[in-house]
Amino acid sequence: MRLARATVRSAAALVLALAASFLAAGPVAAQQPSAIISAIVIDGNQRIEASSVQSYMQIGVGEPFDAERINQSLKSLFATGLFADVTIRRDGTALVVAVVENPIVNQVAFEGNRRIEDKALQAEVQLRPRVVYTRARVQSDVQRLLQVYRRVGRFSATIEPKIIQLPQNRVDVVFEINEGPITKVDRISIVGNKRFTDARLREVLATKEDRWYRFLSSSDTYDPDRLSLDRELLRKFYLSKGFADFRIVSAIAELLQDRTGFYVTFSIEEGEIYKFGKIDIVSKLRDLTVDQLGAFAKVRTGETYDADQVEDTIQALTFEVGKLGYAFIDIKPRINRDREQRIIDVTFEIEEGRRVYVERIEISGNVRTLDRVIRREIALNEGDAFNAAKIRLARRQVRGLGYFDKVEVREEPGSTPDRTNILVNVQERSTGELSVGFGFSTQDAVVGDIGIRERNLLGKGQDLRLGLQVSNRRQEIDLSFTEPYFLERNLSAGFDIFKIRRDLQSQSSYDEEDTGISLRTGFPVSENLRSTLRYTLREREIDDVRAGASRFIREQQGARVTSSVGYSLVYDLRDDRIEPTKGYRLQFGQDFAGLGGDNHYVRTNSDFIYYFPLAPEYIASLGVKQGVIFGIGENVTIGDRFIVGGNSLRGFETAGIGPRDRATGDALGGNLFYVATAEVSFPLGLPTELGILGRVFTDVGSLATIDGGGPGLVDKGSPRVAVGFGVSWRSPFGPIRLDYGIAVVKEDFDLTEAFRFSFGTRF
C-alpha cells in the first residue's frame, strides 16, 4: 500500500516538472527562427573530393535543417555505390557527413577453373581493375559465373569470392571455383504415350540419357535450350505421323538433391490419327492456272496426315510459281479438320504476297569459314526481291559445301514492312581429313593408302589434298588444289601434280611409273548441271618387265607421253549431297588424246546412281558405271585400259577380273567395262546417335576386249556377280567401313577378295 502511494506521488511530480518545463520553453521557441546550415563538413573521405560528396547531396549551406532532405541526401550518397557506410549528424549549425569509402579493385582473379578459361569468365563479370568494389557487384558476378557453368552443364559448380585487403584502400577479388562434374541427364520419362514406346521417342529427342558410349558427345548433358528444342522435335514427329491433335502438356527437368543429374519428364497427349481428305489448290493471281501445279503437291488424299508434307508442298509450289515469274507470292494452307471422320482437308491458297526486298544477309556461326564463301552460295543479294525458292536452294547449296554440320536459313522482319533480313546460321565441322585404307586379298597381299586433305583451306573454301601411298606394291604422291571461285566467279580452277610408282608384278609382271600434271576448270551450265574441262600431260613408263611376262606386256615396254583434253558433265538431283536419301546423280565424260604425245585414243565413261527410300531409315541405291576406250589408228596401251575390282567390284581383288594371258596369268586390263550395284542401308537397332548402319549389296560387273589379241589370250566378257554385307560407322574418328563380299559368279582365272576395310579420321 505504501509502495503504491509512493509510485503515485512520483508520477505526479514528473508530470508537474514536464509541464513547468514546457511553459518555460514555449514562448522562447516560438520566438526563435529555424536554424540555418552554416557549413557542411565531410569526414572520412580519402579518394573522393569533399566537393564531389556535396554534389550528390540534396541539401546545401545556407539552407535550413530539413529532416526529409537530409534523409534524401543519405539515400543519394548510398546510391552512388562509392561508399560502404554514410552517416549524417548535426553539430551546432554545421552538418557533418561521415563516409566510409568502398575500396578500389586492384585485380580480379579466378582459381580452380580448368574447363573454362579466365578470358571467358572475365567477359562475364562486372568487376574490373580500378572499378569501385561493392558487395552487390560481387554477388551479381557470382550469379553470372554460375550461369556460365550451367550453360556448359555443370550445375554443381560452386563459387566463393575472397577479398584480399591491400594498402590505400584497395582490394584483390579472387573467385574460388569448384567446377564439379558435368550434370548429366540420368533419366528421360515420357508420360501419356500409347502409340510409340519410350525408346522410340527418346530417339527423336536431341537430349539423351547418360550412357558410357556417349563419352565424346554432349547430348547427355542437361541444357535448357536443348529441352525447348526437344518439345519442338516431339511435336514435329507426332504431326508427321498423323497426330494432328498432339500437344505437350509439360516438360519438366528436376535436379537431384546431390546436384549430380537431372530427371526429365515429358507429359503428352497423343490424340487420334488423321488422314488427308480433299486436296485443292486455289490461285488468286491473275493469269496463273493451277492445273499444272497439282503434280507438285506432296500430299495425297487417303494418306496419313503429315505436317512435313504440307510444308514440302508449300515449298515446292513456291518454287514452281517463282519459276513462272511471280516474285511476290504467299501460299497459305487452309486446314479443315473433321474430328468425327478424322479427316483433314487442305486447300493451298496462292495469293499475291507483300512486295518484300532483302535488306541484309547476316551470317553467323562461322569461325574459320569466310563470310564470302557462304554468301556466294546464296542466289540473292541485298536489294533483290525476296524469293522463298532461292532461300530453299541456298540452304541446299551451303549444306552441299560439306563444311558444316548444321545449316539454318531463316528470315526476320527488316527496318520497314517491305524489308526482310536473311539470317544464315552454321555450325562448322572439321574439314581436315586423314584417311587410311586397307585391302586384304586371298593371296595375303595388303594394300594401304594414306591421304591428307583440307577441304576448306584458310576458310576460303579451297581444297588442298596430298595423297601418299607406300607399300610393297605402290608408291604414290599426288598434290591437288582447287579454287572453287576463280576470279570471284562461279568458275572453279585447279591442278593436279602426281608421281605414281606401281609394282604390278603380282598381277601383270611389270612396274609402272606415271608422272604428270593436269589443269582443270569447272562451271555451272544450269541449276543442277555442271561441266568440267581438263588438260592432262603425262609420261607413263613400263619397266622392270619380268622375263616370263606376257608378250602383250613385253611389247609395250618403255616410256610414252600422253597429251589429252577432256570434259565431264554432272547432273545432280539428289536431295542431299552428303547423306542422300532420294534423287539421282548422272555423270558423263570423254577424253581425247592426240594433241601431241605418243598416244591417240578416245575414252568415254559414265556413272549413274539413284537413291530412294524403301521405308523410314531404309535407303536403297541403284548404280551403274561403264566405260569404253578405242585407239585412233593404233592399239590402246595397257596403261590406258580400264581395270575393275576392289572398291569398284567388291568380292574381287583389284584388277581381279578381265582379259589375261592364259600362260602367265598376267592381267591386261580391258577396253570395255561395266559395273552395276544394288545396295540397301538400314539401322541395326542400335542407338541412332551412334551412326552405325548395316548394308547388303550385290555387285555385277565385267571387263573385256583388248587390241591386238591372239593365241594365249583369255578374254571373256561374261558377267561376274558378288553379294555381301557391310557395316559403316560415323565414328568420332571419322567414317569406318567394312565390307565382306563373296564372288558367286566368276571365272576360274579371276582373283577374289573377301574383306575390304577403310576408315578416315579428322584432325
C-alpha positions in Angstrom: 0.0 0.0 0.0 2.9 2.3 0.9 4.6 1.3 -2.4 1.5 2.3 -4.4 1.2 5.7 -2.8 4.9 6.4 -3.4 4.6 5.5 -7.1 1.6 7.8 -7.5 3.5 10.7 -5.8 6.5 10.2 -8.1 4.4 10.1 -11.3 2.6 13.3 -10.3 5.9 15.1 -9.6 7.2 14.1 -13.0 4.1 15.4 -14.8 4.3 18.8 -12.9 8.0 19.1 -13.9 7.4 18.4 -17.6 4.5 20.9 -17.6 6.7 23.6 -16.0 9.4 23.0 -18.5 7.0 23.3 -21.4 5.5 26.5 -20.1 9.0 28.0 -19.6 10.3 27.0 -23.0 7.3 27.6 -25.1 7.4 31.3 -25.5 11.2 31.3 -26.4 10.9 28.5 -29.0 8.1 30.3 -30.7 10.1 33.4 -30.9 13.4 31.8 -32.4 13.6 31.3 -36.3 14.6 27.8 -37.8 18.4 27.0 -37.7 20.4 27.5 -40.9 23.2 25.2 -42.1 26.4 27.3 -41.8 28.8 24.6 -43.0 28.9 21.0 -44.4 31.8 19.0 -43.0 32.9 15.9 -44.9 34.7 13.4 -42.8 36.4 10.1 -43.7 36.9 10.7 -47.4 40.3 9.6 -48.9 39.9 9.4 -52.6 36.8 11.4 -53.3 36.9 15.1 -53.1 34.6 16.8 -50.5 33.0 18.8 -53.3 32.1 15.6 -55.1 30.4 14.3 -52.0 28.4 17.5 -51.6 27.4 17.4 -55.2 25.4 14.2 -54.5 23.5 15.7 -51.6 20.0 17.2 -51.7 20.8 20.0 -49.2 23.4 22.7 -49.0 24.9 25.5 -47.0 22.6 28.4 -46.3 19.5 26.2 -46.3 17.5 25.3 -43.1 17.9 21.9 -41.5 15.3 19.7 -43.1 15.0 16.1 -41.9 13.4 14.9 -45.2 16.1 16.4 -47.4 18.8 15.1 -45.1 17.3 11.6 -45.5 17.2 12.0 -49.3 20.9 13.1 -49.2 21.7 9.9 -47.3 20.0 7.8 -49.8 21.7 9.6 -52.7 25.1 9.0 -51.3 24.5 5.3 -50.8 23.1 5.0 -54.3 26.4 6.2 -55.8 28.0 2.9 -54.8 31.1 4.8 -53.7 30.6 4.3 -50.0 30.3 1.3 -47.7 28.8 3.5 -44.9 27.4 7.0 -44.6 26.1 8.9 -41.5 24.8 12.5 -41.3 24.6 14.3 -38.0 24.1 17.9 -36.8 26.9 19.6 -34.9 25.6 23.0 -33.8 24.9 24.8 -37.0 27.1 22.5 -39.0 26.1 19.3 -40.9 28.7 16.6 -40.5 28.8 13.9 -43.2 30.9 10.9 -42.2 31.7 8.4 -45.0 33.5 5.1 -45.3 34.6 4.7 -48.9 34.3 1.4 -50.8 37.7 0.1 -51.8 39.0 0.1 -55.4 39.5 -3.2 -57.2 43.2 -3.8 -57.9 42.7 -7.1 -59.9 40.2 -9.9 -60.4 41.5 -13.4 -60.4 40.0 -16.9 -60.9 41.2 -20.0 -59.2 40.1 -23.6 -59.7 38.7 -23.2 -63.2 40.1 -25.8 -65.6 37.2 -26.2 -68.1 36.6 -22.6 -68.8 39.4 -20.2 -69.5 40.0 -16.9 -67.5 39.3 -14.9 -70.6 35.8 -16.3 -71.0 35.0 -15.8 -67.3 36.4 -12.3 -67.2 34.0 -11.3 -70.0 31.0 -12.2 -67.8 31.9 -10.3 -64.6 31.3 -6.6 -63.9 34.3 -6.1 -61.6 37.4 -4.8 -63.3 40.6 -3.2 -62.1 40.1 0.4 -61.0 36.4 -0.2 -60.5 34.8 0.5 -57.2 34.2 -2.6 -55.2 30.7 -3.3 -53.8 29.2 -6.4 -52.3 26.2 -6.2 -54.7 28.6 -6.4 -57.7 30.4 -9.3 -56.2 27.2 -11.2 -55.6 25.9 -10.4 -59.1 29.2 -11.6 -60.6 28.9 -14.9 -58.7 25.5 -15.5 -60.2 26.7 -14.7 -63.7 29.6 -17.1 -63.3 27.2 -19.8 -62.1 25.1 -19.3 -65.2 28.2 -19.7 -67.3 28.9 -23.1 -65.7 25.3 -24.1 -66.0 25.3 -23.4 -69.7 28.1 -26.0 -70.1 26.2 -28.5 -67.9 27.9 -28.0 -64.6 25.1 -27.4 -62.2 27.0 -28.5 -59.1 29.6 -25.8 -59.6 30.2 -23.5 -56.5 31.9 -20.1 -56.4 33.3 -18.4 -53.3 34.5 -14.8 -53.6 37.5 -13.9 -51.5 38.7 -10.4 -50.7 42.3 -9.6 -50.1 42.8 -6.2 -48.4 45.7 -4.0 -49.8 47.1 -0.7 -48.8 45.5 2.6 -49.9 42.0 1.1 -49.6 42.5 -1.3 -52.5 41.4 -5.0 -52.7 42.1 -8.0 -54.9 39.0 -10.1 -55.7 39.5 -13.8 -56.1 36.7 -16.1 -57.2 37.5 -19.6 -55.9 35.7 -22.0 -58.2 34.8 -25.6 -57.6 33.6 -26.7 -61.1 32.2 -30.0 -60.1 31.3 -32.8 -62.6 29.1 -32.3 -65.6 25.5 -32.7 -64.7 24.1 -35.5 -66.9 20.6 -36.4 -67.7 20.1 -39.6 -65.7 16.6 -40.4 -67.0 14.1 -39.3 -69.6 10.5 -40.3 -68.9 7.5 -39.8 -71.2 4.0 -39.9 -69.8 0.9 -40.3 -72.0 2.4 -42.1 -75.0 0.4 -45.1 -76.2 1.3 -45.5 -79.9 5.1 -45.2 -79.5 7.4 -46.6 -76.9 9.6 -44.5 -74.7 12.7 -45.9 -76.5 11.3 -44.8 -79.9 10.5 -41.3 -78.7 13.9 -40.9 -77.0 15.5 -41.4 -80.4 13.6 -38.3 -81.6 14.9 -36.1 -78.8 18.1 -34.2 -79.0 18.7 -34.7 -75.3 19.9 -38.2 -74.5 20.3 -40.3 -71.3 23.7 -40.7 -69.8 25.4 -43.8 -71.3 29.0 -44.9 -71.5 29.3 -44.7 -75.3 28.4 -41.0 -75.3 31.8 -40.1 -73.8 32.6 -38.0 -76.9 29.2 -36.4 -77.1 27.5 -33.6 -75.0 23.9 -34.7 -75.9 23.5 -36.3 -72.4 24.4 -33.0 -70.7 21.4 -31.1 -69.5 20.8 -27.9 -71.5 17.6 -25.9 -71.0 17.7 -24.7 -74.6 18.0 -28.2 -75.9 14.9 -29.1 -73.8 13.0 -26.4 -75.7 14.2 -28.0 -78.9 13.0 -31.4 -77.7 9.5 -30.1 -77.3 9.5 -29.0 -81.0 11.1 -32.3 -82.1 8.4 -34.3 -80.4 5.6 -32.1 -81.9 7.1 -32.4 -85.4 7.4 -36.2 -85.0 3.8 -36.7 -84.0 2.5 -34.3 -86.6 4.4 -36.2 -89.3 2.7 -39.4 -88.1 -0.8 -38.1 -88.4 -1.5 -37.0 -84.8 -2.9 -33.6 -85.7 -4.3 -33.0 -82.1 -1.0 -33.8 -80.4 0.1 -31.5 -77.6 2.8 -31.4 -74.9 1.2 -30.8 -71.5 4.5 -30.2 -69.7 8.3 -30.7 -69.9 9.9 -30.7 -66.5 13.6 -31.1 -65.6 14.2 -32.0 -61.9 17.7 -31.6 -60.4 18.6 -34.3 -58.0 19.3 -33.3 -54.4 23.0 -34.1 -54.8 23.0 -31.9 -58.0 24.7 -34.7 -60.0 21.9 -35.3 -62.5 18.5 -34.5 -63.9 15.3 -36.4 -64.3 13.5 -35.1 -67.4 9.8 -35.8 -67.8 7.6 -35.1 -70.8 3.8 -35.3 -70.3 2.0 -35.6 -73.7 -1.4 -36.1 -75.2 -1.3 -38.0 -78.5 -4.8 -37.7 -79.8 -6.0 -39.6 -82.8 -4.5 -40.3 -86.2 -5.9 -38.3 -89.1 -5.8 -38.8 -92.9 -5.7 -36.4 -95.7 -9.1 -35.7 -97.2 -9.7 -33.4 -100.2 -6.6 -31.6 -101.5 -7.1 -28.5 -103.5 -5.0 -25.6 -105.0 -6.6 -22.2 -105.4 -5.0 -19.3 -107.1 -5.8 -15.6 -106.6 -3.2 -14.5 -109.1 -4.2 -13.2 -112.5 -3.1 -15.3 -115.4 -2.0 -18.2 -113.2 -3.8 -21.5 -113.7 -3.3 -24.2 -111.2 -3.9 -27.2 -113.5 -0.2 -27.7 -114.0 0.7 -27.3 -110.3 -1.2 -30.3 -109.0 1.7 -32.6 -109.9 3.9 -30.8 -107.4 1.7 -31.4 -104.4 3.4 -33.8 -102.0 0.2 -34.8 -100.3 -2.4 -37.3 -101.5 -6.0 -38.0 -100.5 -6.3 -41.0 -98.2 -2.7 -40.9 -97.0 -1.8 -40.4 -93.3 -1.7 -36.7 -92.4 1.9 -35.4 -92.4 2.6 -31.8 -91.5 6.0 -32.1 -93.1 4.5 -33.0 -96.4 2.2 -29.9 -96.2 5.3 -27.8 -95.7 7.1 -29.6 -98.5 4.1 -28.8 -100.8 4.3 -25.1 -99.9 8.0 -25.1 -100.7 7.5 -27.0 -104.0 4.6 -24.7 -105.1 6.5 -21.6 -104.1 9.5 -22.8 -106.2 7.4 -23.7 -109.2 5.3 -20.5 -109.2 8.5 -18.5 -108.7 9.9 -20.0 -111.9 6.9 -18.8 -113.7 7.9 -15.2 -112.9 5.8 -14.4 -109.8 8.3 -13.0 -107.4 5.9 -11.9 -104.6 3.6 -14.7 -103.7 2.2 -16.1 -100.4 0.9 -19.7 -100.2 -1.2 -20.5 -97.1 -2.7 -23.9 -96.3 -6.3 -23.7 -95.2 -7.0 -26.6 -92.9 -10.5 -28.0 -92.4 -10.5 -30.7 -89.7 -13.3 -33.3 -89.3 -12.8 -34.7 -85.9 -15.5 -37.3 -86.2 -14.2 -38.8 -89.5 -10.6 -37.9 -88.6 -10.0 -36.4 -91.9 -8.2 -33.1 -92.8 -9.0 -31.3 -96.0 -6.2 -29.0 -97.2 -6.6 -26.1 -99.6 -3.4 -24.3 -100.7 -4.3 -20.7 -101.4 -1.9 -18.9 -103.7 -2.2 -15.1 -103.5 0.0 -12.1 -104.1 2.2 -11.5 -101.2 3.8 -8.4 -99.8 6.4 -6.8 -102.0 9.4 -7.6 -99.9 13.0 -6.9 -100.6 16.2 -8.3 -99.0 17.6 -5.6 -96.7 20.5 -7.6 -95.1 22.1 -11.0 -95.3 23.7 -11.9 -92.0 25.9 -14.9 -91.5 26.8 -16.3 -88.0 28.4 -19.3 -86.5 31.3 -19.4 -89.0 34.6 -19.3 -87.1 37.0 -20.4 -89.8 35.0 -20.0 -93.0 34.9 -16.6 -94.5 31.6 -14.9 -95.0 32.0 -14.6 -98.7 32.4 -18.4 -99.1 28.9 -18.8 -97.7 27.4 -15.7 -99.3 28.4 -16.7 -102.8 26.2 -19.8 -102.5 23.1 -17.6 -101.9 21.4 -16.6 -105.1 20.1 -13.4 -103.5 21.8 -10.1 -102.8 20.8 -7.1 -100.7 18.2 -5.2 -102.5 16.8 -8.1 -104.5 13.2 -9.2 -104.5 12.7 -11.8 -101.8 12.3 -15.3 -103.2 11.5 -18.3 -101.0 12.6 -20.7 -103.6 16.0 -19.2 -103.7 16.2 -19.4 -99.9 15.4 -23.1 -100.1 18.1 -23.5 -102.8 20.6 -21.6 -100.7 20.1 -23.9 -97.7 20.9 -26.9 -100.0 23.9 -25.2 -101.6 25.5 -24.2 -98.3 25.0 -27.6 -96.8 26.4 -29.1 -100.0 29.7 -27.4 -99.4 30.4 -30.1 -96.8 32.0 -27.6 -94.3 29.1 -27.5 -91.8 27.2 -29.9 -89.6 24.2 -27.7 -89.4 22.8 -25.0 -91.7 19.9 -22.9 -90.7 18.5 -20.2 -93.1 15.6 -18.1 -91.8 14.0 -14.7 -92.2 13.3 -11.8 -89.8 11.5 -8.5 -90.4 13.6 -5.6 -91.6 13.6 -2.0 -90.7 10.4 -1.4 -92.7 7.4 -3.6 -93.5 8.7 -4.1 -97.1 12.2 -5.2 -96.0 13.4 -8.6 -94.7 16.6 -9.9 -93.4 18.0 -13.3 -94.2 19.9 -14.9 -91.3 22.2 -17.8 -92.0 23.5 -19.7 -89.0 26.0 -22.5 -89.5 27.8 -24.9 -87.2 31.3 -25.8 -88.6 32.7 -29.3 -88.9 36.3 -30.2 -89.1 37.3 -30.2 -92.8 40.8 -31.7 -92.4 40.8 -35.4 -93.1 43.3 -38.1 -92.7 42.1 -41.2 -94.5 43.6 -44.7 -94.4 42.5 -47.7 -96.4 43.5 -51.3 -96.3 42.6 -54.3 -98.5 43.0 -58.0 -97.8 43.2 -60.4 -100.7 43.2 -64.2 -100.9 46.9 -64.1 -101.8 47.7 -62.4 -98.4 48.5 -59.2 -100.1 48.0 -56.0 -98.2 47.4 -52.6 -99.8 47.3 -49.4 -97.9 47.0 -45.8 -98.6 47.1 -42.5 -96.7 45.5 -39.2 -97.8 45.7 -35.8 -96.1 43.1 -33.3 -97.2 41.8 -29.9 -96.2 38.6 -29.0 -98.0 38.3 -25.5 -96.6 41.8 -24.2 -96.7 42.2 -21.0 -94.6 38.4 -20.7 -94.5 38.4 -19.7 -98.2 36.7 -22.9 -99.5 39.8 -24.0 -101.3 40.5 -27.7 -101.5 44.1 -28.9 -100.9 44.9 -32.6 -100.9 48.1 -34.6 -100.6 48.0 -38.3 -101.2 50.7 -40.8 -100.3 50.7 -44.5 -100.7 53.6 -46.5 -99.5 53.6 -50.3 -99.7 55.4 -53.1 -101.3 53.2 -52.7 -104.4 52.6 -49.0 -104.8 54.3 -45.7 -104.0 52.3 -42.7 -104.9 52.4 -39.0 -104.2 50.0 -36.5 -105.6 49.2 -32.9 -104.9 45.8 -31.4 -105.8 44.5 -27.9 -105.4 41.1 -26.4 -106.3 39.9 -22.8 -106.1 36.1 -23.1 -106.3 35.5 -19.5 -107.2 38.3 -18.5 -109.6 38.5 -14.7 -110.2 35.5 -14.3 -107.9 33.3 -16.0 -110.4 31.3 -19.2 -110.3 34.2 -20.9 -112.0 36.4 -23.5 -110.4 40.0 -23.9 -111.3 42.7 -26.3 -110.1 45.6 -28.5 -110.8 46.9 -32.0 -110.0 50.5 -33.0 -109.9 51.3 -36.7 -109.5 54.0 -39.2 -109.5 53.0 -42.8 -109.1 55.1 -45.9 -109.0 53.2 -49.1 -109.1 54.5 -52.6 -108.5 52.2 -54.7 -110.7 54.5 -57.8 -110.7 52.0 -59.9 -108.9 49.1 -59.1 -111.2 50.8 -58.2 -114.5 54.6 -58.9 -114.2 55.8 -55.3 -114.7 56.3 -52.0 -112.8 54.8 -48.7 -114.0 55.8 -45.1 -113.3 53.4 -42.3 -114.1 54.4 -38.7 -113.8 52.3 -35.7 -114.9 50.2 -32.6 -114.4 46.5 -31.9 -115.0 44.8 -28.5 -115.3 41.0 -28.3 -114.9 38.2 -25.8 -114.7 34.5 -26.2 -113.9 31.4 -24.1 -114.3 27.6 -24.5 -113.9 25.6 -25.0 -117.1 22.2 -24.8 -115.3 21.0 -25.1 -111.7 21.7 -28.8 -111.5 24.1 -29.4 -114.4 27.8 -28.7 -114.1 30.6 -29.1 -116.6 34.3 -29.6 -116.2 37.1 -29.1 -118.8 40.6 -30.5 -118.3 44.0 -30.9 -119.9 46.5 -33.6 -118.9 50.1 -34.1 -119.8 51.7 -37.3 -118.5 54.6 -39.7 -119.1 54.0 -43.3 -118.4 56.9 -45.8 -118.3 56.6 -49.5 -118.2 59.8 -51.1 -116.9 61.2 -54.0 -114.8 59.2 -56.3 -117.0 59.7 -59.9 -115.8 61.5 -62.2 -118.1 58.5 -64.6 -118.2 55.9 -61.8 -118.6 53.2 -61.9 -121.2 54.1 -60.9 -124.7 51.3 -58.4 -124.6 53.2 -56.6 -121.9 56.8 -57.0 -123.3 55.7 -55.3 -126.5 54.8 -52.2 -124.6 57.9 -51.8 -122.5 59.3 -48.2 -122.4 58.0 -44.7 -121.9 55.2 -43.0 -123.7 53.8 -39.4 -123.4 50.1 -38.6 -123.5 48.6 -35.2 -124.1 44.9 -35.1 -123.8 41.9 -32.8 -123.3 38.6 -33.9 -121.8 35.3 -32.8 -120.4 32.7 -34.2 -118.0 29.1 -33.3 -117.3 27.4 -33.9 -113.9 23.6 -33.7 -113.4 22.8 -33.9 -109.7 19.2 -34.1 -108.4 19.9 -35.7 -105.0 18.1 -34.3 -102.0 21.4 -34.1 -100.1 24.9 -34.3 -101.4 26.3 -35.5 -98.1 23.7 -38.1 -97.0 21.3 -38.6 -99.9 18.0 -40.4 -99.4 16.4 -39.8 -102.7 17.2 -38.5 -106.2 19.9 -39.3 -108.6 23.3 -38.2 -110.0 24.4 -38.7 -113.6 28.0 -38.2 -114.8 29.3 -38.4 -118.4 32.8 -37.7 -119.6 35.2 -38.1 -122.5 38.9 -37.7 -123.1 40.7 -37.1 -126.4 44.4 -38.0 -126.6 46.5 -36.9 -129.6 47.3 -33.2 -129.2 50.9 -34.1 -129.4 52.4 -37.0 -127.5 52.6 -40.7 -128.4 49.1 -42.0 -127.7 45.9 -41.4 -129.7 42.5 -42.5 -128.4 39.0 -41.6 -127.3 37.8 -42.7 -123.9 34.2 -42.4 -122.8 32.8 -43.1 -119.3 29.5 -42.6 -117.4 28.3 -43.1 -113.9 24.7 -43.1 -112.7 23.3 -43.7 -109.2 19.7 -43.4 -107.9 18.6 -43.3 -104.3 15.1 -44.0 -103.0 13.7 -44.9 -99.5 12.1 -48.3 -99.0 10.9 -47.4 -95.5 11.9 -44.9 -92.9 15.7 -45.2 -92.4 15.9 -47.9 -95.1 17.6 -46.3 -98.1 18.2 -48.2 -101.4 20.5 -47.2 -104.2 21.0 -48.5 -107.7 24.1 -47.6 -109.6 25.9 -48.4 -112.9 29.3 -47.4 -114.2 30.6 -48.1 -117.7 33.4 -47.1 -119.9 34.9 -47.7 -123.3 38.2 -46.7 -125.0 39.3 -47.2 -128.6 42.5 -46.2 -130.3 42.8 -43.8 -133.3 45.0 -45.5 -135.8 46.8 -47.5 -133.1 46.2 -50.0 -130.3 45.3 -48.8 -126.8 48.2 -49.3 -124.4 47.9 -51.4 -121.2 48.3 -48.3 -119.0 45.3 -46.6 -120.6 42.9 -49.5 -120.3 40.3 -49.9 -117.5 40.8 -52.2 -114.5 37.9 -53.5 -112.4 37.9 -54.9 -108.8 38.5 -53.9 -105.3 36.3 -50.9 -104.4 34.7 -50.9 -107.8 33.6 -54.6 -107.7 33.5 -55.9 -104.2 34.4 -59.6 -103.7 37.2 -59.4 -106.3 40.7 -58.2 -105.9 41.9 -55.0 -107.7 42.4 -56.0 -111.4 40.9 -59.3 -110.4 38.7 -59.7 -113.5 39.2 -59.1 -117.2 41.4 -60.3 -120.0 44.5 -62.3 -119.0 47.4 -64.2 -120.6 46.4 -67.8 -120.1 50.0 -68.9 -119.7 51.3 -66.3 -117.3 48.1 -65.2 -115.6 49.0 -61.5 -116.1 46.1 -59.1 -116.0 46.0 -57.0 -119.2 43.1 -54.6 -118.4 40.3 -54.0 -120.9 38.8 -51.5 -123.3 35.2 -52.0 -122.2 33.7 -52.4 -118.7 30.5 -52.0 -116.7 29.7 -52.4 -113.0 26.1 -52.3 -111.6 25.4 -52.1 -107.9 22.3 -52.5 -105.8 22.6 -51.7 -102.1 20.3 -51.2 -99.1 21.4 -49.4 -96.0 19.5 -49.9 -92.8 19.7 -49.4 -89.0 21.0 -52.2 -86.8 18.8 -51.5 -83.8 21.5 -49.6 -82.0 21.0 -46.1 -80.7 20.7 -43.7 -83.7 23.3 -41.3 -82.4 26.0 -44.0 -82.8 25.7 -43.6 -86.5 26.1 -47.4 -87.2 24.3 -48.7 -90.3 24.3 -52.1 -91.9 24.3 -52.7 -95.7 23.6 -55.6 -98.0 24.8 -55.3 -101.6 25.0 -57.0 -104.9 27.7 -56.1 -107.5 27.6 -57.2 -111.1 30.4 -56.3 -113.5 32.5 -57.2 -116.5 35.7 -56.2 -118.2 36.6 -57.3 -121.7 38.3 -56.6 -125.0 41.9 -55.6 -125.8 43.5 -54.6 -129.0 45.9 -56.9 -130.8 44.6 -60.2 -129.3 45.8 -63.5 -130.3 46.6 -67.0 -129.1 47.0 -67.4 -125.4 44.7 -64.6 -124.5 41.7 -65.3 -122.2 39.1 -62.6 -122.8 35.7 -63.5 -121.6 33.1 -60.7 -121.2 30.9 -62.8 -119.0 29.3 -61.0 -116.0 30.7 -61.5 -112.6 28.5 -61.4 -109.6 29.3 -60.8 -105.9 27.0 -60.5 -102.9 27.8 -59.4 -99.5 27.1 -57.2 -96.5 28.9 -54.5 -94.7 28.8 -52.1 -91.7 29.5 -48.4 -91.7 30.1 -46.3 -88.7 30.2 -42.5 -88.5 32.6 -42.7 -85.6 34.1 -39.8 -83.7 37.4 -40.6 -85.5 35.8 -40.4 -89.0 33.9 -42.8 -91.2 34.7 -46.5 -90.8 33.6 -49.0 -93.5 33.9 -52.8 -93.5 32.6 -54.9 -96.5 32.6 -58.7 -96.8 31.9 -59.8 -100.4 31.5 -63.3 -101.8 32.1 -63.9 -105.5 29.2 -66.1 -106.5 29.6 -65.9 -110.3 33.2 -65.8 -111.5 35.7 -67.3 -114.0 38.3 -69.7 -112.9 41.1 -67.2 -113.6 39.6 -64.4 -111.5 41.2 -63.2 -108.3 38.8 -62.8 -105.4 39.0 -60.8 -102.2 36.7 -61.3 -99.2 37.3 -58.3 -96.9 37.5 -54.6 -97.7 38.2 -52.2 -94.9 38.7 -48.5 -94.8 38.4 -45.7 -92.3 39.0 -42.0 -92.2 39.9 -39.7 -89.3 39.7 -35.9 -88.9 42.2 -33.5 -87.3 
